[in-house]
């Protein structure tokens, strides 16, 4: 019984660590942590929003965060061309039309009308994610000229 109790305590500790690391990561990357804050910033800078929706217990979310979003070259593209938002699908407040069926989901949003420009479902490799960022940026700039 003692062993099971210790394992249970360890699992609770690790779960809280995973949650904290996602929120901290998004702050380190310079992402907004509220939808309304990001919306105001995106309107002011005329950049599309990149909303990353994940959950505390999603291993594919951690993989996207650690192997893709954390990369300097990818974060540089995001910071230059988008307003990043990192939110928990289950806990944070954002418009209901963006609720994903699967996580991770990355939703690209036009800040002026809040229309979805593109949704990316699931984990994407660094190469594929850069292609998505490049295409969304190109299309957005063309549409707002």
Rosetta silent file (secondary structure, phi, psi, omega in degrees, C-alpha in Angstrom):
SEQUENCE: XXXXXXXXXXXXXXXXXXXXXXXXXXXXXXXXXXXXXXXXXXXXXXXXXXXXXXXXXXXXXXXXXXXXXXXXXXXXXXXXXXXXXXXXXXXXXXXXXXXXXXXXXXXXXXXXXXXXXXXXXXXXXXXXXXXXXXXXXXXXXXXXX
SCORE:     score description
SCORE:     0.000 S_00000001
   1 L     0.000  -40.052  179.833    0.000    0.000    0.000 S_00000001
   2 H   -58.100  -41.746 -179.124    2.859    2.367    0.845 S_00000001
   3 H   -63.227  -43.994 -179.833    4.329    1.945   -2.671 S_00000001
   4 H   -64.349  -38.317  178.233    1.016    2.796   -4.358 S_00000001
   5 H   -63.410  -43.685  178.978    0.615    5.896   -2.216 S_00000001
   6 H   -66.112  -38.723  177.651    4.095    7.107   -3.190 S_00000001
   7 H   -64.577  -42.422  179.033    3.444    6.413   -6.865 S_00000001
   8 H   -61.066  -45.322  178.410    0.170    8.338   -6.656 S_00000001
   9 H   -62.255  -41.167  178.569    1.917   11.328   -5.039 S_00000001
  10 H   -62.963  -42.756  178.930    4.621   11.205   -7.708 S_00000001
  11 H   -63.539  -40.498  176.948    2.021   11.188  -10.504 S_00000001
  12 H   -63.321  -44.013  178.634    0.247   14.215   -9.018 S_00000001
  13 H   -60.655  -47.769 -179.205    3.566   16.035   -8.738 S_00000001
  14 H   -63.874  -38.552  178.377    4.531   15.233  -12.332 S_00000001
  15 H   -62.887  -42.010  178.980    1.117   16.308  -13.630 S_00000001
  16 H   -69.206  -32.716  176.973    1.423   19.699  -11.926 S_00000001
  17 H   -66.135  -42.676  178.614    4.962   20.043  -13.293 S_00000001
  18 H   -60.325  -45.002 -179.705    3.762   19.361  -16.838 S_00000001
  19 H   -61.823  -47.381 -178.579    1.064   22.025  -16.510 S_00000001
  20 H   -62.520  -38.619 -176.576    3.459   24.596  -15.120 S_00000001
  21 H   -66.650  -34.565  177.781    6.030   23.918  -17.809 S_00000001
  22 H   -66.045  -48.700  179.814    3.545   24.635  -20.635 S_00000001
  23 H   -61.729  -43.866  178.873    2.445   27.954  -19.161 S_00000001
  24 H   -64.664  -39.798  179.137    6.043   28.913  -18.428 S_00000001
  25 H   -60.757  -46.637 -179.513    7.150   27.891  -21.910 S_00000001
  26 H   -62.154  -37.223  176.358    4.546   30.097  -23.577 S_00000001
  27 H   -66.562  -42.039  178.120    5.644   33.025  -21.426 S_00000001
  28 H   -62.000  -35.617 -179.153    9.304   32.371  -22.287 S_00000001
  29 L   -77.536   -9.103  179.518    8.431   32.299  -25.974 S_00000001
  30 L    86.542   17.961  178.060    6.707   35.674  -25.689 S_00000001
  31 L   -79.884  150.873  171.458    3.188   34.339  -26.318 S_00000001
  32 E   -72.748  155.461  178.894    0.154   36.008  -24.799 S_00000001
  33 L  -115.906    6.696  170.743   -1.645   34.017  -22.152 S_00000001
  34 L  -135.252  145.568 -178.000   -5.101   35.526  -22.669 S_00000001
  35 H   -64.169  -45.577 -176.494   -7.114   35.684  -25.861 S_00000001
  36 H   -65.271  -37.098  176.522   -8.235   39.313  -25.421 S_00000001
  37 H   -61.668  -44.796  179.857   -4.691   40.526  -24.747 S_00000001
  38 H   -66.072  -39.388  179.878   -3.512   38.820  -27.934 S_00000001
  39 H   -60.826  -45.935  178.015   -6.427   40.202  -29.950 S_00000001
  40 H   -61.811  -43.795  179.828   -5.593   43.785  -28.989 S_00000001
  41 H   -64.634  -41.065 -178.529   -1.913   43.257  -29.761 S_00000001
  42 H   -66.896  -40.181  177.410   -2.694   41.619  -33.117 S_00000001
  43 H   -64.089  -42.290 -178.463   -5.000   44.460  -34.181 S_00000001
  44 H   -65.289  -38.901 -176.566   -2.385   47.026  -33.173 S_00000001
  45 H   -95.697   -5.958 -177.027    0.443   45.268  -35.054 S_00000001
  46 L    55.789   45.286  176.244   -1.721   43.980  -37.951 S_00000001
  47 L  -116.931  144.297  174.213   -0.443   40.443  -37.431 S_00000001
  48 E   -68.827  155.674  178.039   -2.551   37.277  -37.503 S_00000001
  49 E   -91.415  145.303  174.863   -2.927   35.396  -34.245 S_00000001
  50 E  -120.470  100.876 -176.391   -1.511   31.914  -33.762 S_00000001
  51 E   -95.435  114.689  177.870   -3.553   30.205  -31.043 S_00000001
  52 E   -99.078  117.703  179.662   -1.986   27.002  -29.675 S_00000001
  53 E  -110.379  125.023 -178.974   -4.537   24.901  -27.798 S_00000001
  54 E  -139.327 -177.803  173.420   -3.297   22.017  -25.701 S_00000001
  55 L  -132.158  165.906 -177.776   -4.143   20.153  -22.505 S_00000001
  56 L   -62.554  -35.173 -170.099   -2.172   19.283  -19.389 S_00000001
  57 L  -104.903   12.394 -175.133   -2.004   15.564  -20.106 S_00000001
  58 L   -89.130  111.993  179.334   -1.408   15.516  -23.876 S_00000001
  59 H   -67.155  -31.474  179.129    1.968   13.968  -24.822 S_00000001
  60 H   -71.670  -28.183  175.116    1.686   15.217  -28.428 S_00000001
  61 H   -66.037  -45.481  178.335    1.184   18.749  -27.093 S_00000001
  62 H   -61.878  -38.828  179.918    4.436   18.495  -25.124 S_00000001
  63 H   -64.171  -44.531  177.528    6.173   17.160  -28.235 S_00000001
  64 H   -61.379  -44.639 -179.267    4.923   20.109  -30.331 S_00000001
  65 H   -63.170  -48.896 -172.404    5.975   22.556  -27.624 S_00000001
  66 H   -81.937  -33.376 -176.162    9.412   21.072  -26.986 S_00000001
  67 H   -98.792  -13.389 -177.744   10.464   19.876  -30.428 S_00000001
  68 H  -123.343  -65.227 -173.331    8.883   22.570  -32.596 S_00000001
  69 H   -62.849  -31.773 -178.241    7.690   25.760  -30.869 S_00000001
  70 L   -72.464  -17.901 -177.573   10.765   25.957  -28.621 S_00000001
  71 L   -65.829  132.884 -176.772   13.149   26.067  -31.614 S_00000001
  72 H   -57.660  -42.946 -177.621   14.762   29.489  -32.055 S_00000001
  73 H   -65.822  -35.483  179.014   14.251   29.594  -35.814 S_00000001
  74 H   -74.843  -43.565  178.747   10.545   28.799  -35.478 S_00000001
  75 H   -63.189  -33.294  177.786    9.995   31.194  -32.582 S_00000001
  76 H   -63.844  -42.736  177.182   11.713   33.918  -34.585 S_00000001
  77 H   -62.646  -44.331 -179.983    9.230   33.399  -37.448 S_00000001
  78 H   -62.123  -48.790 -177.162    6.318   33.448  -34.997 S_00000001
  79 H   -63.335  -35.456 -178.608    7.514   36.616  -33.231 S_00000001
  80 H   -75.352  -32.248 -168.116    8.108   38.468  -36.500 S_00000001
  81 H  -121.213   -8.790 -174.647    4.857   37.537  -38.222 S_00000001
  82 E  -139.356  164.861  167.448    2.256   36.428  -35.659 S_00000001
  83 E  -107.879  108.849 -177.773    0.892   37.118  -32.208 S_00000001
  84 E   -80.057  142.332  176.222    1.303   33.818  -30.383 S_00000001
  85 E  -134.559  129.314  175.713   -1.176   32.648  -27.766 S_00000001
  86 E  -116.160  115.038 -176.439   -0.719   29.511  -25.665 S_00000001
  87 E  -132.845  155.651  174.978   -3.857   28.295  -23.923 S_00000001
  88 E   -90.046  125.540 -177.762   -5.213   25.195  -22.228 S_00000001
  89 L   -55.467  -35.957 -173.208   -8.252   23.863  -24.079 S_00000001
  90 L   -91.038  -22.809 -171.405   -9.988   22.920  -20.849 S_00000001
  91 L  -111.549  -33.142 -171.359   -9.128   25.802  -18.523 S_00000001
  92 L   -89.028  163.427 -177.374   -8.611   29.040  -20.434 S_00000001
  93 L  -101.113  128.710  176.967  -11.169   31.423  -21.904 S_00000001
  94 L  -160.734  164.871 -177.798  -11.383   31.947  -25.662 S_00000001
  95 L   -58.083  137.184 -175.608  -14.178   32.110  -28.275 S_00000001
  96 H   -60.096  -26.299 -179.068  -16.164   28.861  -28.462 S_00000001
  97 H   -68.611  -10.767  179.406  -15.746   28.583  -32.229 S_00000001
  98 H   -99.561    2.059 -179.488  -12.077   27.746  -31.710 S_00000001
  99 L   -61.668  120.043 -177.490  -12.663   24.767  -29.388 S_00000001
 100 L   -83.928  152.483  174.133  -10.657   21.931  -30.938 S_00000001
 101 L   -81.850  -30.220  179.081  -11.792   18.353  -31.258 S_00000001
 102 L  -129.593  159.022  174.201   -8.210   17.140  -30.886 S_00000001
 103 L  -128.447  149.323   -1.899   -5.089   18.547  -29.295 S_00000001
 104 L   -75.605  150.296  171.399   -2.750   19.989  -30.052 S_00000001
 105 E  -128.414  135.019  175.555   -4.539   22.328  -32.434 S_00000001
 106 E  -114.368  120.617 -177.637   -3.001   25.509  -33.788 S_00000001
 107 E  -111.758  126.115  176.309   -5.560   28.027  -35.049 S_00000001
 108 E   -99.286  127.878 -169.355   -4.493   30.982  -37.173 S_00000001
 109 E  -128.565  135.100  172.139   -6.933   33.880  -36.803 S_00000001
 110 L   -76.148  120.199 -175.304   -7.458   37.177  -38.617 S_00000001
 111 L   -70.653  -21.523 -175.024   -7.588   39.729  -35.772 S_00000001
 112 L   -76.769  -35.498  179.827   -9.812   42.183  -37.639 S_00000001
 113 L  -123.157   -2.041 -179.278  -12.808   39.879  -38.132 S_00000001
 114 L    58.560   27.765  173.718  -11.706   36.911  -35.972 S_00000001
 115 L   -79.966  146.654  176.949  -12.180   34.519  -38.876 S_00000001
 116 E   -75.193  125.361  176.308  -10.152   31.331  -38.902 S_00000001
 117 E   -86.008  -36.780 -178.269   -7.434   31.486  -41.546 S_00000001
 118 E  -169.465  147.072  173.119   -6.261   27.908  -41.030 S_00000001
 119 E  -121.820  132.068  176.220   -6.358   25.105  -38.452 S_00000001
 120 E  -113.203  118.818 -176.590   -3.506   22.681  -37.962 S_00000001
 121 E  -100.697  134.778  174.197   -4.475   19.519  -36.102 S_00000001
 122 L    79.759 -179.081  179.521   -2.042   17.347  -34.189 S_00000001
 123 L   -69.905  138.501  173.586    1.716   17.305  -34.024 S_00000001
 124 L  -125.271  144.986  176.650    3.640   18.673  -37.016 S_00000001
 125 L   -68.477  166.022  177.974    7.356   18.307  -37.664 S_00000001
 126 H   -56.615  -46.139 -178.358    9.581   21.394  -37.642 S_00000001
 127 H   -61.227  -46.880 -179.929    9.757   21.329  -41.435 S_00000001
 128 H   -66.775  -37.801 -179.596    5.981   21.027  -41.869 S_00000001
 129 H   -67.376  -39.069  176.463    5.288   23.701  -39.248 S_00000001
 130 H   -62.742  -39.858  176.656    7.633   26.163  -40.978 S_00000001
 131 H   -60.341  -43.849  179.508    5.776   25.513  -44.257 S_00000001
 132 H   -63.019  -48.467  179.528    2.464   26.281  -42.545 S_00000001
 133 H   -57.889  -44.504 -178.954    3.809   29.475  -40.955 S_00000001
 134 H   -63.347  -45.349 -178.164    5.269   30.643  -44.255 S_00000001
 135 H   -67.318  -43.583  178.819    2.081   29.976  -46.219 S_00000001
 136 H   -62.183  -44.903  179.687   -0.227   31.615  -43.654 S_00000001
 137 H   -61.272  -45.733  179.613    2.022   34.673  -43.475 S_00000001
 138 H   -60.641  -47.453 -179.542    2.187   34.962  -47.265 S_00000001
 139 H   -64.862  -39.755 -178.993   -1.589   34.617  -47.656 S_00000001
 140 H   -66.707  -44.091  179.970   -2.328   37.083  -44.856 S_00000001
 141 H   -63.498  -39.900  179.573    0.001   39.740  -46.253 S_00000001
 142 H   -64.895  -41.055 -177.138   -1.509   39.318  -49.704 S_00000001
 143 H   -72.936  -26.471 -176.453   -5.064   39.609  -48.352 S_00000001
 144 L   -99.155    7.843  177.797   -4.349   42.733  -46.265 S_00000001
 145 L   -74.029    0.000    0.000   -2.610   44.758  -48.955 S_00000001
